[in-house]
Amino acid sequence: LEWALWCDYRICTDGDKTKMGLPEVKLGLLPGFGGTVNLTDLVGVQGAMDMMLTGKDVRPRKAKKMGLVDMVVSAPALEKVAIAAAEGLADGSVQKSGPKKKSLMNRFIEDTPPGRHLMWKKI
């Protein structure tokens, strides 16, 4: 997952075996290759901390909802969609993905001192 976090656009399949996560956390290791910073920037502090502290895997639909991936496609269509997305990124018709817009509650929790205090107290 850490490698994919550096990409401008992420596509995954909707297969039963598809899941994203930080498996090294289950061994007591911190995510490497910028995983802690990039994941936090992409999905927010709460979602990133859940993945980094528990090692939980995320299924494709939830990954899309939380902003971890930009598109979920069927396995047979992956190559065609990935090529089209790469061409779109190159010619500017597809926009690079960025951090997902935060809800009002998430902005309060993640971006204010009282909210951060509550969040860290819970963790």
C-alpha positions in Angstrom: 0.0 0.0 0.0 2.8 2.4 0.8 4.0 2.4 -2.8 0.5 3.1 -4.1 0.2 6.1 -1.7 2.8 7.9 -3.7 0.8 7.6 -7.0 -1.3 10.4 -8.4 -4.3 8.1 -9.1 -5.1 4.7 -7.6 -7.3 2.0 -9.1 -8.2 -1.3 -7.5 -10.3 -4.3 -8.4 -13.5 -5.3 -6.7 -12.5 -8.9 -6.3 -13.2 -11.0 -3.1 -9.4 -11.2 -2.4 -8.7 -7.5 -2.8 -7.9 -5.7 0.4 -5.6 -2.9 1.3 -3.8 -2.4 4.6 -0.5 -2.1 6.4 0.3 -5.8 7.3 3.7 -4.8 8.9 1.7 -3.2 11.8 0.6 -6.7 12.9 4.3 -7.6 13.4 4.9 -4.5 15.5 6.6 -2.5 12.8 5.7 1.1 11.7 4.6 1.6 8.1 7.6 2.4 6.0 8.3 4.4 2.8 6.2 7.4 3.9 3.1 5.3 4.8 2.4 7.2 8.0 2.5 10.7 6.4 0.9 9.9 3.0 -1.9 7.8 4.5 -2.7 10.6 7.0 -2.7 13.2 4.2 -4.9 11.1 2.0 -7.6 9.7 4.3 -7.4 11.9 7.4 -6.0 11.3 10.8 -8.8 9.1 12.1 -8.8 6.7 9.2 -5.1 6.5 9.1 -4.7 5.9 12.8 -7.2 3.1 12.7 -5.2 1.4 10.0 -1.8 2.1 11.5 -2.7 1.1 15.1 -4.8 -2.0 14.4 -3.5 -3.3 11.1 -7.1 -3.7 9.8 -7.5 -4.3 6.1 -9.8 -2.2 4.0 -12.0 -3.7 1.3 -12.3 -1.9 -2.1 -15.7 -0.1 -1.5 -14.6 1.2 1.8 -11.3 2.3 0.4 -13.1 4.3 -2.3 -15.4 5.8 0.3 -12.5 6.9 2.5 -10.5 8.3 -0.4 -7.8 5.6 -0.4 -8.5 4.7 -4.0 -10.0 6.7 -6.8 -11.7 4.0 -8.8 -12.9 0.4 -8.1 -13.3 -1.7 -11.3 -13.8 -5.4 -12.1 -10.6 -7.4 -12.6 -11.1 -8.0 -16.3 -11.4 -4.3 -16.9 -8.5 -3.2 -14.8 -5.8 -3.0 -17.5 -8.1 -1.1 -20.0 -9.3 1.3 -17.3 -5.7 1.8 -15.9 -4.4 2.7 -19.4 -7.3 5.1 -20.0 -6.6 6.8 -16.7 -2.9 7.1 -17.4 -3.6 8.6 -20.8 -6.2 11.0 -19.1 -3.6 12.0 -16.5 -1.1 12.7 -19.2 -3.4 14.8 -21.4 -5.1 16.6 -18.4 -8.6 15.2 -18.9 -8.3 13.2 -15.6 -7.4 15.1 -12.5 -4.9 13.9 -9.9 -6.5 12.8 -6.8 -6.0 14.7 -3.6 -7.1 14.5 0.0 -10.8 13.8 0.4 -12.9 16.8 1.6 -13.4 16.5 5.3 -16.8 16.6 6.9 -17.5 19.4 9.5 -17.1 16.9 12.3 -13.8 15.6 11.0 -12.5 19.1 10.5 -13.3 19.8 14.2 -11.7 16.6 15.4 -8.6 16.7 13.3 -7.9 20.4 12.8 -8.7 22.0 16.2 -6.8 21.7 19.5 -9.9 20.5 21.5 -10.8 18.0 18.8 -7.2 16.6 18.7 -7.2 16.4 22.5 -10.4 14.3 22.4 -9.1 12.1 19.6 -5.7 11.4 21.3 -7.5 10.7 24.6 -9.7 8.1 22.8 -6.6 6.4 21.3 
